[in-house]
Amino acid sequence: MTPTAEPATTGRHALEGLRRAIAAGELRPGERVRQEEVAGALGVSIAPVREAL
């Protein structure tokens, strides 16, 4: 049986969005991260953002 890829979840989407923002310098060390702002920027609810954090 061939291994399958892990299904994409909204939490995974939020995690990848946060990683991209950090890598791009949009989120800096020590900067406060507001869950509501991240959720709005990624187009998801707050729960997946909490999961990602």
N, C-alpha and C positions, 0 to 999 in steps of 0.2 A: 504494500500500500504506500502511495506517495504522500509525504507529509504536506499538509495544506497550510497556507498562510493564516496567521491569526486574523480573525475578522476585525475590520475597522470599527471602532466604537467612537462615540462622541467624546469620551474621555481621552482616547488616543489622539483624536483630532486636536483637542485642546492642548495636550502635552506637546505635540509637534509644533503647534502655533507658538507656544511659549518658548520652545527651544529655538525656533527661527528668530523670534524677537530678541532673545539673548544673544544669539550668534551675530545678528545684524547690529547690535549695540543699541537697540530700541529700549531694552531694559538693562539698566546699569547696576553694578554691585551696590547693595545698600538701599536701592530705590524701593519704595513701597509699591506693592502690587495690589491694586484694588480688583477684587474678583468681578465686580460689576463692569468695570472698564474692559477687562480681558474678555469677559463673556460677550459684551457688545461688539468688540473688535473682531471676535471670531464668529459671531453669529450663533452662539450657543447659549444655553441657560447656565446658571451659576453652578449647578451640581457637577457637570463635567469638568469645570474649571477647578472646583475643590478636589475632585478626583485626581486631576493632573498635578495639582500642587502637593 
